[in-house]
């Protein structure tokens, strides 16, 4: 399993002052010796201040770019500072840091490891258009990646050295690009993708990013994101 000393936890955060301090403390308690980077994505509250006071390294974007833009900055920071592996972790408390070792363990044989919510662990469920979209996307990307995947929109992921170098330059910043397009990008470059089951927890604070209105248009936007990902020219592998 990759060393924690070569692993960077990246937490994209937008107005998460309520939860982020406790999440950072949990990361350090569950993963002694790991480095934690918070990318405050145009936050207008005290997210950056709380994160820094809690012991994380903090990078601040002047305006909101979305998860993709924040993660690209995180991958670039990892490359510039000698980290080989990156784990993306939500700053709202939904991802359990104690699951990180199970993701890292799979990086010995894979380039990207997805923490899957629908793979036998926990009781996380979705319904309506989001459920249909997730099933459609999982089927499509499983075919592209040539491996069964059940949760391709999960934001709980680990990337190994080759994927980190690729994403530092090419990580998609568009809506759903950080999930759907990044997996298509990596798979078409010949990088391997696997998943491990994880349990999802309730948000510890902040405002959910989805509501019924957004869920109603999720299916169409997800399909468009997949079309865009497939339309783009495949990227040359990064060694």
C-alpha positions in Angstrom: 0.0 0.0 0.0 1.3 3.5 -0.8 2.9 5.4 2.1 0.8 8.1 3.8 3.8 10.3 3.6 3.5 10.3 -0.2 -0.2 10.8 -0.1 -2.1 14.1 -0.2 -5.7 14.5 0.9 -7.3 17.2 -1.1 -10.6 18.7 0.1 -12.4 21.1 -2.2 -14.5 23.4 -0.1 -17.1 26.0 -0.8 -18.6 27.8 2.2 -18.0 24.8 4.6 -17.0 26.6 7.7 -19.5 24.8 9.8 -18.1 21.3 9.1 -14.6 21.6 7.8 -12.7 21.9 11.1 -14.1 18.7 12.5 -13.4 16.8 9.2 -9.8 17.9 9.1 -9.3 16.8 12.7 -10.9 13.5 11.8 -8.5 13.1 8.8 -5.5 13.6 11.0 -6.8 11.3 13.7 -7.6 8.5 11.2 -4.5 9.0 9.0 -1.5 10.0 11.1 1.3 11.4 9.0 -0.9 12.3 6.0 -0.8 15.8 4.4 -4.1 17.6 4.0 -4.8 20.4 1.5 -8.0 22.4 1.5 -8.8 24.3 -1.7 -11.3 27.1 -0.7 -13.2 27.4 -3.9 -14.3 31.1 -3.8 -15.8 30.7 -0.3 -17.3 33.8 1.2 -17.4 32.6 4.7 -14.6 31.5 7.2 -13.8 28.2 5.4 -10.2 29.1 4.8 -9.6 30.5 8.3 -11.1 27.5 10.0 -9.2 25.1 7.8 -5.9 26.7 8.4 -6.5 26.9 12.2 -7.3 23.1 12.1 -3.9 22.3 10.6 -4.5 22.0 6.9 -2.6 23.7 4.2 -5.0 26.1 2.4 -5.1 27.4 -1.1 -7.7 30.0 -1.9 -9.4 30.6 -5.3 -10.6 34.1 -5.8 -14.0 32.9 -7.2 -15.9 29.7 -7.4 -14.6 27.3 -10.1 -16.5 24.2 -9.0 -15.0 20.9 -7.8 -13.1 20.3 -11.0 -11.2 23.5 -10.9 -10.4 23.1 -7.2 -9.2 19.6 -7.8 -7.0 20.5 -10.7 -5.3 23.0 -8.4 -4.9 20.2 -5.8 -3.3 17.8 -8.3 -0.9 20.5 -9.5 0.0 21.2 -5.9 0.7 17.5 -5.4 3.0 17.3 -8.4 4.8 20.5 -7.5 5.4 19.3 -3.9 6.4 15.7 -4.6 3.2 13.8 -3.6 2.6 10.6 -5.6 -1.0 9.9 -4.6 -4.0 12.1 -4.2 -7.3 11.3 -2.3 -10.3 13.5 -2.9 -12.4 13.9 0.2 -15.5 16.0 0.7 -15.2 18.8 3.3 -18.8 18.3 4.5 -18.2 15.1 6.5 -20.0 12.7 4.1 -16.8 10.8 3.4 -15.3 8.7 6.2 -11.5 9.2 6.4 -11.2 5.7 7.9 -12.0 4.3 4.5 -9.0 6.0 2.9 -6.6 3.0 3.5 -8.9 0.7 1.6 -8.7 3.0 -1.4 -4.9 3.4 -1.2 -4.4 -0.3 -1.0 -5.9 -0.7 -4.5 -3.4 1.8 -6.0 -0.8 -1.0 -6.1 -2.7 -2.4 -9.0 -4.8 0.5 -10.4 -4.4 4.1 -11.4 -7.8 5.3 -10.0 -9.8 3.9 -7.1 -13.5 5.0 -6.7 -15.1 4.8 -3.2 -18.4 3.4 -4.4 -21.6 4.1 -2.5 -23.6 1.3 -4.2 -21.2 -1.6 -3.9 -22.5 -3.4 -0.8 -21.5 -1.0 2.1 -23.8 1.3 3.8 -27.4 2.2 3.0 -27.0 5.3 0.7 -29.8 5.5 -1.8 -31.0 7.9 -4.6 -34.2 7.9 -6.5 -35.9 9.5 -9.6 -33.8 11.2 -12.3 -30.6 11.0 -10.4 -30.9 7.2 -9.9 -31.6 6.7 -13.7 -28.7 8.9 -14.6 -26.3 7.1 -12.3 -27.3 3.7 -13.7 -27.0 5.0 -17.3 -23.6 6.5 -16.6 -22.3 3.5 -14.7 -23.2 1.2 -17.6 -21.6 3.5 -20.2 -18.4 4.1 -18.3 -18.0 0.5 -17.2 -17.9 -0.3 -20.9 -15.3 2.4 -21.6 -13.2 1.4 -18.5 -13.7 -2.3 -19.3 -14.6 -3.1 -15.7 -17.8 -3.1 -13.7 -18.4 0.2 -11.9 -21.5 1.1 -9.9 -20.9 4.7 -8.8 -19.1 6.8 -11.4 -20.3 10.1 -9.8 -18.7 9.4 -6.5 -16.4 12.3 -5.3 -14.5 9.9 -3.0 -11.5 8.8 -5.1 -7.8 8.0 -5.0 -5.4 8.6 -7.8 -2.0 7.0 -8.2 1.2 8.6 -9.7 0.3 8.4 -13.4 -3.3 9.7 -12.8 -2.0 12.5 -10.6 0.4 13.7 -13.3 -2.4 13.5 -16.0 -4.9 15.3 -13.8 -2.5 18.1 -12.8 -2.7 19.2 -16.5 -5.9 17.9 -17.9 -8.4 17.6 -15.0 -11.9 18.6 -16.4 -13.4 21.6 -14.7 -16.9 21.6 -16.2 -20.1 20.4 -14.4 -19.7 16.6 -13.8 -16.3 16.8 -15.4 -14.6 16.0 -12.1 -16.4 12.6 -12.1 -17.7 11.5 -15.5 -15.2 13.2 -17.8 -12.2 12.5 -15.6 -13.0 8.7 -15.7 -13.5 8.7 -19.4 -10.3 10.8 -19.9 -8.2 8.4 -17.8 -9.8 5.2 -19.2 -9.2 6.3 -22.8 -5.6 7.0 -21.9 -5.2 3.4 -20.9 -5.3 4.0 -17.1 -7.0 1.4 -14.9 -10.0 2.1 -12.8 -11.4 0.0 -9.9 -13.8 0.6 -7.1 -14.1 -0.4 -3.4 -17.3 -0.2 -1.3 -17.6 2.7 1.2 -20.4 3.9 3.4 -21.7 7.5 2.9 -22.6 9.6 6.0 -25.0 12.6 6.4 -23.6 16.0 5.8 -22.1 17.5 9.0 -23.1 21.0 8.0 -23.5 23.4 5.1 -26.0 23.4 2.3 -26.5 20.3 0.0 -25.5 20.9 -3.6 -28.6 19.3 -5.0 -32.3 19.9 -4.6 -35.5 18.6 -6.3 -35.2 21.1 -9.2 -31.6 20.3 -9.9 -32.4 16.6 -9.7 -35.0 17.0 -12.3 -32.5 18.2 -14.9 -29.6 15.9 -13.7 -30.2 13.2 -16.3 -29.9 15.5 -19.3 -26.8 17.3 -18.0 -25.2 13.9 -17.1 -25.8 12.6 -20.6 -24.4 15.8 -22.1 -21.3 15.5 -19.9 -20.7 12.0 -21.2 -21.1 13.1 -24.8 -18.6 15.9 -24.4 -16.1 13.5 -22.7 -16.4 11.1 -25.6 -16.2 13.8 -28.2 -12.8 15.2 -27.0 -9.6 13.9 -28.3 -8.0 11.2 -26.1 -5.0 12.3 -24.0 -1.6 10.8 -24.4 -0.6 8.8 -21.2 1.7 10.6 -18.8 4.3 7.8 -18.4 
